[in-house]
Amino acid sequence: MRVKYTFWHKIVVLINSILAILLLLSYLLPYISPETVPIFTIISLAVPVLFVLNVFFIIYWIIKLKKYFTISLISIILGFGYISNIYKFSEKGIFLNNDLKVMSYNVRLFNHYKWTKDSTIVKKISSFITEKEPDILSIQEYYEAKDLQLKYPYQFIKTKSNFSKFGLAVFSKHKIINSGSLDLKESANNIIFTDIIKDKDTIRVYNIHLESLKMNTNKENFGTKNSDKLLKQMEASFQKQAKQVELFLDHEKKWNGKKILCGDFNNTAFSWVYRELSNQKQDAFKEAGKGLGKTYNYWYPLRIDFILTDSNFDINNFKTFNVPYSDHYPILARINLK
């Protein structure tokens, strides 16, 4: 006997199929440069949502005792390796006295433009950093705030111009013997580097802040009257990011020593940008973190801040701190030279 399906049933199957196909297509995104098809990169931002929705449909069809659960199940199985980019089930917890503690933190200019009415943000961030005691601190969206109290013997601060108080900074308990800037053109963001002596080793630390997506968590969201404008802005930002990454990769090739990459990539672990920057490197969250790893305060989990190392290091622990002092959350990795 032929089963007749309702119109609603057909719509649900269609939606499920579209979501499964989009998840499958997302597996190809790391191999497509934003300079080629920038709109594809926007899909990478939605991968966690696509994954959750496909899990929902698996549960939905199993409850309904329908075979359609295989639609989403197959799409998830084919991308099983992506799960560690979305969620880590267990945390690595090794704490050694000689661990190098590395923190990356986008501080949103220490509330210079008063995004929050809290006038104590600078002091709170200073106290938080002092409490966590990172050996190396990489700050994005740095601002020369008067109340900032960071007691580090070595530092490299690079503002965007000689007249600006905004930029990037690296603070270190270990001696900085060399530093420089890639001076990104036509961008408010930048990439800097410091060469730091730890025991007998020289470690190059890159502080990376790629082109911002201009996503305003309070005013502009998808589904609003501003969405077309927002999409165009994001496409342009992704294309700039691609050029910035290519510039960085050329610079990176000239350094043969140990290296650590910190920063706000303004892109996810499902993107071409991440694939290029993390090539032959370890992602501290994937190696030693736990949970969703969300680093940006948005309505769904975005992990756009990273600490990457080469294979010369063991990553012993990784933490994301859910503190409301910026639109980003600080991340801290404990790493050890092999």
Beta strands, then each sheet from edge to edge (+ up, - down):
strand 1: 100-106
strand 2: 136-143
strand 3: 154-159
strand 4: 166-172
strand 5: 176-181
strand 6: 191-198
strand 7: 201-209
strand 8: 258-264
strand 9: 282-283
strand 10: 305-309
strand 11: 313-320
strand 12: 331-337
sheet 1: 3+ 4- 2+ 1+ 12- 11+
sheet 2: 5+ 6- 7+ 8+ 10- 9+
end
